[in-house]
Amino acid sequence: MIRKIRALTVLLLVFSFAPLHAQIDQEGFDDYTFKIAIYGPDDEIFIWWGHAALIVENTNWYYPRVYDWGIFSYPSDNFLKDFIHDRVRYMVSWGTLNINTRIDEDRDITIYTLALDRTAKEIMYDYAESRVRAEDRYYDYHEFLDNCSTGVRDILDLGLRGQLKDTLENVPGRISMRHHVRRFTWFRPFSDWFLDFLMGRDLDEKRSPWDEMFLPAEIARNIVDFKYIDEHGTERSLVSSVQLLNTSKTRPPILQEPLITWPYYLAAGLAVMWLLFFIETRREKFPRLFRILWGSIQSLMGLILGACGTVLFIGLYLLNYDYIQQNLNILFVNPLLLIIVPLGILFALNKSSLICPDRSLRFIWTCVFIMGGLTVVLKIIPFFYQGNHSVYSLILPIAFALSNIPGKIHMLMNKKI
């Protein structure tokens, strides 16, 4: 009997609160506050560019609900491996506001409170709720077109009845997408160079501020002074207040524009070039040491550049990533450079087979230098422009030192003398 009374009591409570919940959803949007949280970068590669989330608060109950785009799961413990094999699943999810965790991670945290009309709140809330349903939450992620930041951008534009996109879509952007990416990687030299190497010509075009909002930082930049026409025809500021909750004390700052890094890579390339020349001047004095050192350097260079070229080749022709397409770097850095590895070993061991390792190596590096130089010349034509300055600045001096060209120049100079 007692169990029946308890069950009946629970049912009465459920049915009594159901109309109240429906009334809040339908008529209580004046009690809802919508905010956008912009988080700074973290250590993991997929958070190097920060994160954005939509916060919905009930001001009566202070019940914050956070909607996140770009949340993912992957089957193994290796994100990069699963990402390359396209096994990462991305979804929209909701959770609670966990600011303390982000503060403990020493990330920048800024909260933008939105001054939305009731219609915008209702549209955004209904859409967010529909996206977190099990049958609708998964989607095809894209680094520039559909990520955590564009999800927040799109739902905000939906609530504003298209006014955000209409205002920002046809305005010239500040810098290219390549430059936007590198604003966040300037303090990681290898990653900065490698990402620059992978990005194709399409990312060198300037886009609109709407497109630039693939970055959370650009959402903040574009909404803070944005004005829209509300449901009553009145112009209203989109952001009513900005709250800075945490400023990172240990992380490098986010640059407004990327550093010009190609002179540093050129200096590194020239330093290696002169080191190679110095080693070659000791060839006759220390023939065995030179052979081992020269062959080892060649094999190492072939392994590094061949691996980079292999990743680029896979992205271009097997995975078909659109932001890697139209990449001129494949002309002089490709999987064929892996042949340098065994040739360098043969040279170091003083082994000759059907081919001469020294001549073969110099021929390959001559081709690398000529094809790399061709990409520099092609930049004159706007259609072929690619902002890969750091790539050829580092590689061409090294390829020049290892090629046939210095020997030919030396021979010509001796003939003239």
N, C-alpha and C positions, 0 to 999 in steps of 0.2 A: 504494500500500500504506500509506504514511504517513497519507494522508487518511482511509483506512478506519479505521486505528487511532485517530486523533483523534476521528472521529465516534463510534466505539464507546465511547471513554472518556467523552465528553460524555453519551451515553445512560446509561451506568452511574452517573455522578454524579447525573443527574436522578432516576433511579429510586431511588438510595440515599437522597437527601435528601427525597423525596416522603413516605415513611412518617414521617420525623422531623417534617416540617412538620405532617402530619395529627395526630401525637401531641401536638405543642405546642398545636394548635388545640383538641383534644378534652380533654387532660388537664393542660395547662400553664397554666391560667388563674390559678393561684396566683402565677405569675411575672409576671402582667400588672397594671399599675397604671393605674387610670382617673382622669383629671383633667378638670376643666372650666376653660377659660381664659376670663376676662372681660376684654375690651378696652374701653377708653374711647373716646369720640367721636373722629372724624377730620374733616377739612375738607370732604370730599365729602358731599353732602346725604343719600346713602343710608347714611352711617356716622355721622350726627349723633347717633344714639342708641346707638352702640357696637356691639359684636359679641360673640358667644359661640361657642365651639367645644368639641368633645369630643376629648380627647387620650388615646390608648391607648399605653402604654409597655411594652415587654418589659424587665424589670429585669435579665435576664441579658445581653442584647445591647444594651440601651439603644437600642431602635429605636422612636422616637416616631412615631406615625401620627395625623394630625389630621383629624377629620371636620368638615366645614363645611356648614351649611345656609344657604340664601339666596345662594349664589354665582350670578351671573347673567352673561348675555351679551346684547348688543344689536347689531343690524345696522349702525347708523350711528354717527357719533361724538357724537351728541347723546342722552344718556340720557333727559332729560326728554321730548324729542320721541317717542322710542320707547316710553317708559313710558305717555304719554298715548294713543298708538295701540295699546297692548297688544301690543307686539312684543318685549318683554323676556322671555327664557326663564330660569327659575330652576331650580337643580338642587342636589343633594347631591353633594359631591366630597370627595376625600381628598388630603392632601399632607403635607409635612414641617413640622416646627415651626420657624418663622422669627421668633424673638423679636427679633433684632437689628433687623429691618426695622421692627417696631412701635415699638421704642425710638427709632429714628431719626425716626419720625413724631411722637415726643413724646406718646405715648398712655399712659394708665393701663393697667397690666397686672397682673392678679392671678390666681394659679393656685390652684385648690381641689382638693386631693387627696382622693379619695373612698374611704371605708372600705366597700367592697362585698363581699358574700359571693360565693362562686364561681358560684352560679346567676345572680345579677345580672350578673356579668361576662360569662358565656356568652351570656345573652340579649341584652345590649347589643352585644357584639361581633358576633354573628351578624346582628342587625338592621342595624347600621351597614354591615357588608360587603354585605348584600343591597341597601341603598339606593344604594350607589355604583356598582352595575352599570349598564351603558349603558341597559338597557331599563327601569330603575326610578328613575333619578336625577332625572328632570324632574318637576316638580309645579307646581300652581297656587299662586302666592305670594299671601299676604294680609298686609297691614301689621300687623294685630293678632292674627290667628288662626293664621298659618302662615308664620313667618319664621325667621331664623337662631336666635333665642332659643327660640321654641316648639319647634323641632326638637330642641334639646338637652334642653329640659324634658321633652318627650314620651318620648324614648329613656331618660332617667333614670327616669321613672315606669314605663316598661315593665320596666326591670330591677328596680325595687322592687315589682313585681307590683301596681301601682296604689295603693300607699300614699301617694305624694306627692299625687296628685290627690284621693284620699279625704280627706286631712287638710286640704288648702288650698282645696278647691272650695267649701265651704259656710261659710267664714269671711269676715266682712266685710272689704273692702279698705280701704286707707288713704284714697285720694283717687280722683277720677274719672279716666277714661282721658284726657280733655282735659288735665287738670292734669298727668298723667304726661308727656304729649307736650311740654308747655310747660316742664317742668323743664329741658329741654335746649336751649331756644331763647330764653331770657329775654334773652340778650346780643345777639340779632339782632332789633332792633325791627321791621323790615319783615316778615321771615319769621315772627316770632312773631305779629304781627297777622294776616298773611295765612292762616296755618295755623288760627288761632283763627276766622277768618272762614269757612273751608271746613268745619270740623268741625260735624257735625249734633248734634241733641239726644240721640241715642242714646249719644254719648260722654260725656254729663254724668252718667250713672248710675255709681254706685260698683260696681265688680266685685269678685270674690274675688281673693285673692293668687295663685291659679292663673292667672287671666286677666291679672293684672298682670305676670306673668312673660313677657309679650311683649317686655319690656325686659331686656337682659342684667343690668343693675344689680339688678333685682328677683329674678333667679335667685340672685345672690349673697346678697341679703338673706334669702331664704327657705330656702336650703339650709345656711347656715353653722351653724345650731343645730338642724337637723332631725334627728329620731331615727326609726328604723324597726325593724321586727322582721325579723331575718335568717332564713335557711333552717332554723336550729336553734331558732327561737322565742325568741331572745335580743334584747333591745333594744340597738341599736347606734347611735352617732352616725354620721351620713352623711359628714361631713367630718372627716378626720383631721388635716389641716394646711392652713394658708393661707399662701401665699408671695406677697408683694408684690414684683414684679420691677421695676416702674417707676412713678413718679408724675410726671405731667405738670407741667412747670415754666412753661408758657406758656398753657395752655388754661384757660378759665374753669371753676370747679368745678361739679359736678353737684349741683343743689339737691335737698334732701329733699322739698320742696314748692315749687310755682311761686311766683314773685313776684306780688304783687297789682299788676298793671300798669295797670288801667283808669284810675286817677287821673292817670297820666302822659299817657295818650292823651286824656283829658278836658281836661287842661291844654293839650295841643297843639291840640285842636279849638277851645277857647275863645280861644287866641291867634290862630288863623286867623280866627275869627269877629270879633274886635275889629279885626283888620287890615282885614277887608272893610268893617266899619262906618267905619273911618277913611278908606278909599279913597272910600267913597260920600259922605262929607262934603265931599270935594273935587270933587264932580261938577260943580257950577256954576262953580267957579273954573277948572278945567282940563277942559273938556268932551271935547276930542279925546283927551287923554291918558287920561282916565277911561274913555272908550269902548274904547280899544285894550286897556288894562290889564284892565278888567272882563271884556271878551269873551275875552281870552286865558286868564284865570284860569278862567273857566267851561269853556272847551274843554278845558283841562288836567284839571280835576276830572272832567269827563265822560269823558275818555279813560281815566283811572286807574280810576274806579269802574265804568265800563262794561266795561273789560277784566276786572276782578275779578268782576263779575256774569256775564260770558260764561263764564269758567272754572267758576264755580259752576253755571251752567246746564248746561254740558256734562257736568260730573260728576254732576249730579242726573238728567238726562233722557236723555243719550246714552250715557255710560259706566256709569251706574248704580252708582257706588261706594257700598257700603252705609254707610260711615262718614261720608258727606256727606249722606245722606238726612235728611229731617225738619229741614231747615235754614230757619229763619225769615228769615234774611238775604236770601233771594231776594225777599222782599216789597218791600224798599226799595233793594236793590242788585242790579240785573239788566242784561241786555244792552240794555234800552230806554234806559238812560242814555247810550248812545253817540250818541243824537240830539242831546245837548247839544253835541257837538263842532262840527257844522256851524252850529248856532244861535249858538254863541259866536263863530264866525268871522264870521257875518253881522252880529252886533251890533258887533264890532270894526271891521268895514268900513262900518258905518252903512248896511247894505243891508236893505231891507224887501221882502218878496215878498208872498205871499198871507197870511202870518202875521206878526205882530209878534214879533221875536226876544226882546225884553225881557219882554213879557208871557208868552210861551211858556216862557222859562227860569224865570221866577218861579213859574209854575204847576207845572212839573216839580219844582222844589225844594220847593215846598209839599207835593206828594204824597210826596216822599221823607221829609220831616220827619214828616208825619202817619202814614205807614205804619211808619216807624222807631219813632215813639212808641207805635204799636199793639203792636209786639213787646215793648216795655218793659212795657206794661200786661198783656199776656198772660202774663208771667212769674209773675203772681200765681197763675195756675192751674198746679198741678204738672205736668200733662200737657204744657203748652206751654213748660216751663222750658228755656232754653238759655243756657249760660254765655258769651254773646257780648257781655259788658260792654265790652270794649275796642273792639268794632266800632261800636256806637251812641254810645259816649263820644266817639269821634273824628268821626263823620259828622254826628250830629244838630246840634251847634252850627254847623257849616259850612252845613248845609242850612237851618237857621233864618235865618242871615244872608242867604242868597241867595233866600229865599222871599218871598211876599207878606205874611207875618205881621208883620214889623217895621213895614212901611208902614201896615198896618191899625191896629196899636197906636198908632202916631204920630198917625193921623187921629182916633182915638177920644179920645186925650188932648187934642188941640187943640180938639175939640168941647166937651169938658167945661170946658176953660178959657174 
